[in-house]
Protein backbone atom coordinates (compact mmCIF):
# COMPACT_ATOMS: atom_id res chain seq x y z
CA UNK A 1 0.00 0.00 0.00
CA UNK A 2 1.38 3.42 -0.88
CA UNK A 3 2.57 5.79 1.81
CA UNK A 4 0.09 8.40 0.57
CA UNK A 5 -2.86 6.06 1.13
CA UNK A 6 -1.84 5.19 4.68
CA UNK A 7 -1.33 8.89 5.36
CA UNK A 8 -4.87 9.46 4.15
CA UNK A 9 -6.14 6.66 6.40
CA UNK A 10 -4.30 8.19 9.34
CA UNK A 11 -5.80 11.59 8.64
CA UNK A 12 -9.33 10.15 8.51
CA UNK A 13 -8.82 8.20 11.73
CA UNK A 14 -7.54 11.44 13.32
CA UNK A 15 -10.58 13.43 12.19
CA UNK A 16 -12.89 10.78 13.65
CA UNK A 17 -10.86 10.67 16.84
CA UNK A 18 -11.27 14.43 17.23
CA UNK A 19 -15.01 14.14 16.64
CA UNK A 20 -15.72 11.11 18.80
CA UNK A 21 -12.83 10.68 21.27
CA UNK A 22 -11.52 14.19 21.99
CA UNK A 23 -14.80 16.09 22.25
CA UNK A 24 -17.88 16.01 24.43
CA UNK A 25 -19.66 14.10 21.68
CA UNK A 26 -20.68 10.43 21.87
CA UNK A 27 -17.99 7.75 22.15
CA UNK A 28 -17.89 4.05 21.49
CA UNK A 29 -15.53 1.18 22.18
CA UNK A 30 -15.09 -2.26 20.63
CA UNK A 31 -16.04 -5.06 22.99
CA UNK A 32 -14.91 -8.63 22.37
CA UNK A 33 -17.29 -11.37 23.41
CA UNK A 34 -16.27 -15.04 23.52
CA UNK A 35 -19.18 -17.52 23.20
CA UNK A 36 -19.22 -19.89 26.16
CA UNK A 37 -16.61 -17.82 28.01
CA UNK A 38 -17.96 -14.29 28.18
CA UNK A 39 -21.53 -15.57 28.14
CA UNK A 40 -23.41 -18.83 27.67
CA UNK A 41 -26.37 -17.12 26.02
CA UNK A 42 -27.09 -17.47 22.30
CA UNK A 43 -26.03 -15.12 20.87
CA UNK A 44 -23.60 -14.24 23.70
CA UNK A 45 -24.57 -10.54 23.65
CA UNK A 46 -27.68 -8.40 23.58
CA UNK A 47 -28.56 -7.98 19.86
CA UNK A 48 -30.70 -4.96 20.72
CA UNK A 49 -27.67 -3.09 22.07
CA UNK A 50 -24.73 -4.46 20.04
CA UNK A 51 -23.92 -5.37 16.47
CA UNK A 52 -21.17 -7.85 15.46
CA UNK A 53 -18.57 -6.36 13.13
CA UNK A 54 -16.04 -9.20 12.76
CA UNK A 55 -14.84 -12.51 14.16
CA UNK A 56 -11.65 -12.23 16.21
CA UNK A 57 -9.33 -14.31 18.36
CA UNK A 58 -8.47 -13.19 21.87
CA UNK A 59 -5.17 -14.35 23.46
CA UNK A 60 -5.41 -16.28 26.71
CA UNK A 61 -2.78 -14.20 28.45
CA UNK A 62 -1.28 -10.70 28.46
CA UNK A 63 1.96 -10.08 26.59
CA UNK A 64 1.19 -12.49 23.74
CA UNK A 65 3.66 -12.30 20.85
CA UNK A 66 2.16 -13.88 17.70
CA UNK A 67 4.10 -16.46 15.76
CA UNK A 68 2.87 -18.02 12.48
CA UNK A 69 3.68 -21.49 13.84
CA UNK A 70 1.93 -22.54 17.04
CA UNK A 71 1.83 -25.98 18.64
CA UNK A 72 -1.08 -25.22 20.95
CA UNK A 73 -4.22 -23.15 20.85
CA UNK A 74 -3.30 -19.63 21.96
CA UNK A 75 -6.61 -17.81 21.81
CA UNK A 76 -10.34 -17.82 22.24
CA UNK A 77 -12.48 -17.35 19.15
CA UNK A 78 -14.94 -14.54 19.68
CA UNK A 79 -16.80 -11.68 18.06
CA UNK A 80 -16.03 -7.95 18.05
CA UNK A 81 -19.06 -5.87 18.95
CA UNK A 82 -19.97 -2.23 18.44
CA UNK A 83 -22.92 -0.44 20.06
CA UNK A 84 -26.11 0.07 18.10
CA UNK A 85 -26.63 3.51 19.61
CA UNK A 86 -27.96 6.06 17.13
CA UNK A 87 -25.45 8.66 18.38
CA UNK A 88 -22.45 6.56 17.30
CA UNK A 89 -23.92 4.87 14.21
CA UNK A 90 -21.92 7.02 11.76
CA UNK A 91 -18.72 6.56 13.78
CA UNK A 92 -19.07 2.77 13.78
CA UNK A 93 -19.81 2.73 10.03
CA UNK A 94 -16.71 4.82 9.25
CA UNK A 95 -14.54 2.69 11.54
CA UNK A 96 -15.64 -0.47 9.73
CA UNK A 97 -14.96 1.12 6.32
CA UNK A 98 -11.50 2.37 7.27
CA UNK A 99 -10.61 -0.90 9.03
CA UNK A 100 -11.52 -2.86 5.93
CA UNK A 101 -9.22 -0.72 3.78
CA UNK A 102 -6.39 -0.88 6.33
CA UNK A 103 -6.75 -4.65 6.76
CA UNK A 104 -6.89 -5.35 3.03
CA UNK A 105 -3.50 -3.72 2.57
CA UNK A 106 -1.54 -4.95 5.57
CA UNK A 107 1.95 -6.08 4.45
CA UNK A 108 2.30 -9.81 3.94
CA UNK A 109 4.83 -10.34 6.73
CA UNK A 110 2.54 -8.69 9.29
CA UNK A 111 -0.41 -10.81 8.16
CA UNK A 112 1.83 -13.89 8.31
CA UNK A 113 2.77 -13.10 11.93
CA UNK A 114 -0.83 -12.47 12.93
CA UNK A 115 -1.74 -15.95 11.68
CA UNK A 116 -0.28 -17.18 14.96
CA UNK A 117 -3.32 -15.68 16.63
CA UNK A 118 -5.79 -17.28 14.22
CA UNK A 119 -5.05 -18.34 10.66
CA UNK A 120 -8.77 -18.98 10.10
CA UNK A 121 -9.61 -15.27 10.36
CA UNK A 122 -6.91 -13.78 8.16
CA UNK A 123 -9.07 -13.80 5.01
CA UNK A 124 -11.31 -11.11 6.49
CA UNK A 125 -9.65 -7.66 6.31
CA UNK A 126 -11.59 -6.28 9.29
CA UNK A 127 -10.56 -9.30 11.39
CA UNK A 128 -6.94 -8.70 10.36
CA UNK A 129 -7.03 -5.05 11.41
CA UNK A 130 -8.69 -5.88 14.73
CA UNK A 131 -6.12 -8.65 15.30
CA UNK A 132 -3.39 -6.02 14.94
CA UNK A 133 -5.11 -3.72 17.46
CA UNK A 134 -5.63 -6.65 19.87
CA UNK A 135 -1.93 -7.57 19.79
CA UNK A 136 -0.58 -4.01 19.99
CA UNK A 137 -2.94 -3.06 22.83
CA UNK A 138 -2.30 -6.25 24.79
CA UNK A 139 -5.96 -7.28 24.85
CA UNK A 140 -6.57 -10.74 26.32
CA UNK A 141 -9.29 -12.71 28.01
CA UNK A 142 -9.05 -10.55 31.14
CA UNK A 143 -9.12 -7.25 29.23
CA UNK A 144 -11.28 -7.58 26.17
CA UNK A 145 -12.13 -4.00 25.25
CA UNK A 146 -10.57 -1.72 22.63
CA UNK A 147 -11.28 1.57 24.40
CA UNK A 148 -10.26 4.10 21.75
CA UNK A 149 -10.48 2.41 18.33
CA UNK A 150 -9.59 5.55 16.35
CA UNK A 151 -6.56 6.46 18.48
CA UNK A 152 -5.45 2.81 18.56
CA UNK A 153 -5.64 2.67 14.75
CA UNK A 154 -3.48 5.80 14.46
CA UNK A 155 -0.94 4.27 16.86
CA UNK A 156 -0.92 1.03 14.85
CA UNK A 157 -0.06 2.92 11.65
CA UNK A 158 2.73 4.80 13.43
CA UNK A 159 4.18 1.95 15.50
CA UNK A 160 4.26 -0.53 12.61
CA UNK A 161 5.47 2.13 10.13
CA UNK A 162 2.69 1.12 7.74
CA UNK A 163 3.07 2.48 4.23
CA UNK A 164 6.88 2.50 4.44
CA UNK A 165 9.59 0.06 3.40
CA UNK A 166 10.28 -0.56 7.12
CA UNK A 167 6.73 -1.78 7.89
CA UNK A 168 6.83 -4.50 10.55
CA UNK A 169 4.74 -5.81 13.44
CA UNK A 170 7.64 -5.02 15.77
CA UNK A 171 9.98 -2.54 14.01
CA UNK A 172 13.42 -2.14 15.60
CA UNK A 173 13.74 0.72 18.05
CA UNK A 174 16.13 3.54 17.08
CA UNK A 175 19.49 3.51 18.81
CA UNK A 176 19.80 5.86 21.78
CA UNK A 177 22.76 7.51 23.45
CA UNK A 178 21.88 5.88 26.77
CA UNK A 179 20.79 9.19 28.28
CA UNK A 180 17.22 9.36 29.48
CA UNK A 181 15.28 11.80 27.35
CA UNK A 182 13.02 14.31 29.06
CA UNK A 183 9.31 13.95 28.51
CA UNK A 184 8.08 16.65 26.08
CA UNK A 185 6.41 19.53 27.90
CA UNK A 186 2.64 19.44 27.68
CA UNK A 187 1.18 22.23 25.55
CA UNK A 188 -1.75 24.36 26.69
CA UNK A 189 -4.04 22.62 24.19
CA UNK A 190 -2.90 19.16 25.30
CA UNK A 191 -3.43 20.12 28.95
CA UNK A 192 -6.91 21.44 28.16
CA UNK A 193 -7.85 18.21 26.33
CA UNK A 194 -6.44 16.04 29.14
CA UNK A 195 -8.32 17.97 31.84
CA UNK A 196 -11.51 17.82 29.79
CA UNK A 197 -11.18 14.05 29.26
CA UNK A 198 -10.42 13.42 32.95
CA UNK A 199 -13.39 15.54 34.09
CA UNK A 200 -15.72 13.66 31.72
CA UNK A 201 -14.37 10.28 32.84
CA UNK A 202 -14.86 11.20 36.52
CA UNK A 203 -18.47 12.19 35.77
CA UNK A 204 -18.97 8.91 33.89
CA UNK A 205 -17.55 7.00 36.87
CA UNK A 206 -19.96 8.69 39.31
CA UNK A 207 -22.90 7.49 37.23
CA UNK A 208 -21.41 3.99 36.80
CA UNK A 209 -20.77 3.80 40.57
CA UNK A 210 -24.41 4.64 41.26
CA UNK A 211 -25.37 1.80 38.91
CA UNK A 212 -23.25 -0.63 40.94
CA UNK A 213 -20.12 -0.83 38.76
CA UNK A 214 -16.92 -1.92 40.52
CA UNK A 215 -14.10 0.65 40.37
CA UNK A 216 -11.52 -1.96 39.33
CA UNK A 217 -13.72 -3.07 36.42
CA UNK A 218 -14.37 0.52 35.36
CA UNK A 219 -10.66 1.34 35.43
CA UNK A 220 -9.76 -1.78 33.45
CA UNK A 221 -12.40 -0.95 30.83
CA UNK A 222 -10.65 2.40 30.39
CA UNK A 223 -7.18 0.89 30.06
CA UNK A 224 -5.98 1.87 33.55
CA UNK A 225 -5.11 0.16 36.80
CA UNK A 226 -7.24 1.02 39.83
CA UNK A 227 -4.28 2.94 41.28
CA UNK A 228 -3.89 5.02 38.10
CA UNK A 229 -7.62 5.74 38.10
CA UNK A 230 -7.49 6.85 41.75
CA UNK A 231 -4.75 9.33 40.83
CA UNK A 232 -6.93 10.64 38.00
CA UNK A 233 -9.83 11.15 40.41
CA UNK A 234 -7.48 12.96 42.83
CA UNK A 235 -6.42 15.34 40.04
CA UNK A 236 -10.05 16.05 39.14
CA UNK A 237 -10.94 16.69 42.79
CA UNK A 238 -7.91 18.96 43.21
CA UNK A 239 -8.86 21.07 40.20
CA UNK A 240 -12.43 21.28 41.49
CA UNK A 241 -11.22 22.54 44.88
CA UNK A 242 -8.98 25.12 43.18
CA UNK A 243 -11.84 26.43 41.02
CA UNK A 244 -14.11 26.67 44.08
CA UNK A 245 -11.43 28.53 46.04
CA UNK A 246 -10.80 30.96 43.18
CA UNK A 247 -14.52 31.75 42.89
CA UNK A 248 -14.79 32.39 46.63
CA UNK A 249 -11.91 34.89 46.46
CA UNK A 250 -13.50 36.97 43.71
WOSULRA-V741391 format. One record per residue. N is the residue number from 1. OMEGA is omega as a letter, one per 20 degrees, with the letter a starting at -180 (* if undefined). NEAR is the number of other C-alpha atoms within 8 Angstrom. Layout:
BEGIN
n;omega;near
N;OMEGA;NEAR
N;OMEGA;NEAR
END
This chain:
BEGIN
n;omega;near
1;a;8
2;r;7
3;a;9
4;a;7
5;r;9
6;r;13
7;r;9
8;r;8
9;a;10
10;a;11
11;r;8
12;r;8
13;a;14
14;r;11
15;r;8
16;r;11
17;r;11
18;a;9
19;a;9
20;a;13
21;a;13
22;a;9
23;r;7
24;a;7
25;a;7
26;r;8
27;r;7
28;r;11
29;r;11
30;r;11
31;a;10
32;a;12
33;a;14
34;r;12
35;r;13
36;r;8
37;r;7
38;a;8
39;r;10
40;r;8
41;r;8
42;i;6
43;a;7
44;r;12
45;r;9
46;a;7
47;r;7
48;a;5
49;a;8
50;r;11
51;r;9
52;r;9
53;r;10
54;r;9
55;a;11
56;r;14
57;a;12
58;a;15
59;r;13
60;a;9
61;r;8
62;r;8
63;a;5
64;r;8
65;a;5
66;r;10
67;a;10
68;r;10
69;a;5
70;r;8
71;a;4
72;r;4
73;a;5
74;a;8
75;r;10
76;r;10
77;a;10
78;a;12
79;r;13
80;a;13
81;r;13
82;a;13
83;r;11
84;a;10
85;a;7
86;a;5
87;a;6
88;a;12
89;a;10
90;a;7
91;r;9
92;r;10
93;a;8
94;r;8
95;r;11
96;a;10
97;a;8
98;r;10
99;r;12
100;r;11
101;a;9
102;a;12
103;r;13
104;a;8
105;r;7
106;r;10
107;a;10
108;a;6
109;r;7
110;r;10
111;a;11
112;r;9
113;a;11
114;r;16
115;r;13
116;r;12
117;r;14
118;r;11
119;a;8
120;a;6
121;a;10
122;r;12
123;r;7
124;a;8
125;r;13
126;r;13
127;r;14
128;a;14
129;r;12
130;r;10
131;r;12
132;r;10
133;r;12
134;a;12
135;a;11
136;a;8
137;r;8
138;r;9
139;r;15
140;a;12
141;r;10
142;a;6
143;a;8
144;r;11
145;r;10
146;a;13
147;a;10
148;a;9
149;a;10
150;r;12
151;a;10
152;r;11
153;r;11
154;a;11
155;r;8
156;r;12
157;a;11
158;a;8
159;a;9
160;r;11
161;a;11
162;a;15
163;r;12
164;r;8
165;a;4
166;a;7
167;a;11
168;r;11
169;r;7
170;a;6
171;r;10
172;r;4
173;r;4
174;r;4
175;r;4
176;a;5
177;a;4
178;r;4
179;a;5
180;a;4
181;r;4
182;r;4
183;a;4
184;a;4
185;a;4
186;r;6
187;r;6
188;r;6
189;r;6
190;r;8
191;r;9
192;a;8
193;r;9
194;r;8
195;a;9
196;r;8
197;a;9
198;r;11
199;a;9
200;a;9
201;r;8
202;r;10
203;r;8
204;r;8
205;a;9
206;r;8
207;a;8
208;r;10
209;r;10
210;r;7
211;r;6
212;r;6
213;r;9
214;a;7
215;a;8
216;r;8
217;r;8
218;r;11
219;a;12
220;r;11
221;r;10
222;r;7
223;r;7
224;r;10
225;r;9
226;r;10
227;r;7
228;a;8
229;r;10
230;r;8
231;r;8
232;r;9
233;r;10
234;r;8
235;r;8
236;r;12
237;r;8
238;r;8
239;r;8
240;r;8
241;a;8
242;r;8
243;r;8
244;a;8
245;a;8
246;r;8
247;a;7
248;a;6
249;a;5
250;*;4
END
